[in-house]
Amino acid sequence: MATARPLPETGSVFLDTRDHGRALRVSWHPEADVVVLSLWRDNVCAGSFRLPVDDVPDFIEVLRTGLDRAYAVAMTKRHAG
């Protein structure tokens, strides 16, 4: 597996809640019309997924829908307790 390289100008790193050196890197590659989602353990890439930019809006919608539902559940629990 590849070792870590600097992120492109547009990208970010998200740490896994389990810690143990796990992270998700998101990097835009406009030259290839993809967003790369890569899983890292310490400084080693354990796997990657190349998401076509045309699919990014659907991906964001899935995340947004999940966030909306999680928020609604949290608010219901808060008002019930």
ZIFEN-V39124 format. One record per helix or strand. SS is the DSSP state (helix for helix, strand for strand). FROM is the first residue (numbers start at 1). TO is the last residue. Records with the same first field share a line. If there is no record, write none. Layout:
# ZIFEN-V39124
SS->FROM-TO ; FROM-TO
This chain:
# ZIFEN-V39124
strand->3-3 ; 11-15 ; 22-29 ; 34-41 ; 44-52
helix->53-80
